[in-house]
Amino acid sequence: MDNNELSQKLNQQVGIKKEPVAIKVYDDAACAEAELPKYDGQARHCQLTFESSTEGKSYYATVNEMNCPNGALALGFTDKQVDAFPQIPPVKQALGYAPLKDAKFVPDVIVIYATPVEALKIAKIYKTTFKKRFEANFNGTASLCADAVSYPYTSGQSNMSLGCTGSRKFSDIKDEEMVIGLTYADAVAMLEDK
């Protein structure tokens, strides 16, 4: 199943309003550059993800484009370690962003903006597929970077979060929305027979 088909199935089964975002972690920026244009400017991870979802943009970013210290920590751009939230093991050189339907790469994580009802549908598909509960692990800090990307990437477990003050302020996540980070493997398993 290609990314466009995966996106279509996700939209058909769940009815989400915003396009899911494919996220890829790159050890080497040259690999990202071979697949995506570089983001022009500086932004937070939550802004880059939201822009990709709502404006259909694809790009990669390095630590030089990342202007959020928590995002840089959570996403493995620095070698500093903290206990406050999940972190991708350092040091990574780039992160790729693309609307799932347009992504030319295999994502590590798929970020979804969802209402609670849409999140419920995802949790039910997850339970039916894996015969276990969808467990959320979040603390309200660094939510779009740590909870929705770093935690699924490092643990292999999909996750959902209510968002954080920063992601809501800088990326226009609505009060009635939350974020979900599905591992690519989970998303494929959940939707391959739908």
GIRARA-V147915 format. One record per residue. RES is the residue in three letters. PHI is phi in degrees with one decimal (999 if undefined). Layout:
res=RES phi=PHI
res=RES phi=PHI
This chain:
res=MET phi=999
res=ASP phi=-85.4
res=ASN phi=-64.5
res=ASN phi=-63.5
res=GLU phi=-65.0
res=LEU phi=-60.9
res=SER phi=-62.9
res=GLN phi=-60.9
res=LYS phi=-64.7
res=LEU phi=-62.6
res=ASN phi=-66.1
res=GLN phi=-65.2
res=GLN phi=-76.9
res=VAL phi=-113.6
res=GLY phi=75.0
res=ILE phi=-69.0
res=LYS phi=-89.4
res=LYS phi=-101.1
res=GLU phi=-67.6
res=PRO phi=-60.9
res=VAL phi=-113.7
res=ALA phi=-82.8
res=ILE phi=-120.1
res=LYS phi=-126.9
res=VAL phi=-95.6
res=TYR phi=-112.6
res=ASP phi=-72.7
res=ASP phi=-127.3
res=ALA phi=-62.9
res=ALA phi=-62.8
res=CYS phi=-67.1
res=ALA phi=-64.7
res=GLU phi=-62.4
res=ALA phi=-70.7
res=GLU phi=-110.4
res=LEU phi=-144.3
res=PRO phi=-75.5
res=LYS phi=-80.0
res=TYR phi=-63.3
res=ASP phi=-98.3
res=GLY phi=124.5
res=GLN phi=-126.2
res=ALA phi=-160.5
res=ARG phi=-87.7
res=HIS phi=-55.0
res=CYS phi=-62.8
res=GLN phi=-68.8
res=LEU phi=-62.2
res=THR phi=-66.4
res=PHE phi=-63.0
res=GLU phi=-60.3
res=SER phi=-62.1
res=SER phi=-69.2
res=THR phi=-89.8
res=GLU phi=-111.9
res=GLY phi=71.4
res=LYS phi=-91.5
res=SER phi=-122.9
res=TYR phi=-171.2
res=TYR phi=-124.8
res=ALA phi=-135.1
res=THR phi=-111.4
res=VAL phi=-59.0
res=ASN phi=-69.6
res=GLU phi=-92.7
res=MET phi=-87.1
res=ASN phi=-109.4
res=CYS phi=-125.5
res=PRO phi=-61.6
res=ASN phi=-66.0
res=GLY phi=-62.4
res=ALA phi=-61.1
res=LEU phi=-65.7
res=ALA phi=-63.7
res=LEU phi=-93.8
res=GLY phi=82.3
res=PHE phi=-81.2
res=THR phi=-128.1
res=ASP phi=-93.3
res=LYS phi=-72.6
res=GLN phi=-111.8
res=VAL phi=-132.3
res=ASP phi=-99.5
res=ALA phi=-70.8
res=PHE phi=-159.9
res=PRO phi=-62.7
res=GLN phi=-132.4
res=ILE phi=-72.9
res=PRO phi=-56.3
res=PRO phi=-77.9
res=VAL phi=-109.1
res=LYS phi=-95.3
res=GLN phi=-101.8
res=ALA phi=-159.4
res=LEU phi=-128.2
res=GLY phi=-99.6
res=TYR phi=-131.1
res=ALA phi=-160.7
res=PRO phi=-55.7
res=LEU phi=-52.1
res=LYS phi=-62.1
res=ASP phi=-104.7
res=ALA phi=-63.2
res=LYS phi=-93.8
res=PHE phi=-116.7
res=VAL phi=-83.4
res=PRO phi=-73.6
res=ASP phi=-84.1
res=VAL phi=-139.6
res=ILE phi=-115.1
res=VAL phi=-95.7
res=ILE phi=-125.7
res=TYR phi=-93.1
res=ALA phi=-140.8
res=THR phi=-78.8
res=PRO phi=-57.2
res=VAL phi=-67.0
res=GLU phi=-66.5
res=ALA phi=-63.0
res=LEU phi=-60.1
res=LYS phi=-61.9
res=ILE phi=-63.4
res=ALA phi=-61.5
res=LYS phi=-70.3
res=ILE phi=-63.8
res=TYR phi=-58.5
res=LYS phi=-62.3
res=THR phi=-63.6
res=THR phi=-71.8
res=PHE phi=-103.2
res=LYS phi=57.6
res=LYS phi=-152.6
res=ARG phi=-73.4
res=PHE phi=-83.0
res=GLU phi=-104.6
res=ALA phi=-96.6
res=ASN phi=-133.6
res=PHE phi=-153.4
res=ASN phi=-136.3
res=GLY phi=82.9
res=THR phi=-124.6
res=ALA phi=52.7
res=SER phi=-69.9
res=LEU phi=-73.2
res=CYS phi=-86.9
res=ALA phi=-77.6
res=ASP phi=-74.3
res=ALA phi=-91.2
res=VAL phi=-122.1
res=SER phi=-61.5
res=TYR phi=-62.1
res=PRO phi=-60.7
res=TYR phi=-63.7
res=THR phi=-83.8
res=SER phi=-97.0
res=GLY phi=76.3
res=GLN phi=-111.1
res=SER phi=-62.7
res=ASN phi=-148.5
res=MET phi=-133.6
res=SER phi=-146.2
res=LEU phi=-82.2
res=GLY phi=88.4
res=CYS phi=-132.2
res=THR phi=-57.6
res=GLY phi=-63.9
res=SER phi=-64.5
res=ARG phi=-72.1
res=LYS phi=-71.7
res=PHE phi=-93.8
res=SER phi=-132.0
res=ASP phi=60.4
res=ILE phi=-68.2
res=LYS phi=-71.9
res=ASP phi=-56.1
res=GLU phi=-90.7
res=GLU phi=-113.1
res=MET phi=-135.3
res=VAL phi=-121.6
res=ILE phi=-127.4
res=GLY phi=-116.0
res=LEU phi=-93.8
res=THR phi=-66.5
res=TYR phi=-59.9
res=ALA phi=-60.5
res=ASP phi=-63.4
res=ALA phi=-59.8
res=VAL phi=-63.6
res=ALA phi=-61.6
res=MET phi=-69.9
res=LEU phi=-116.4
res=GLU phi=-63.8
res=ASP phi=-101.7
res=LYS phi=-89.6
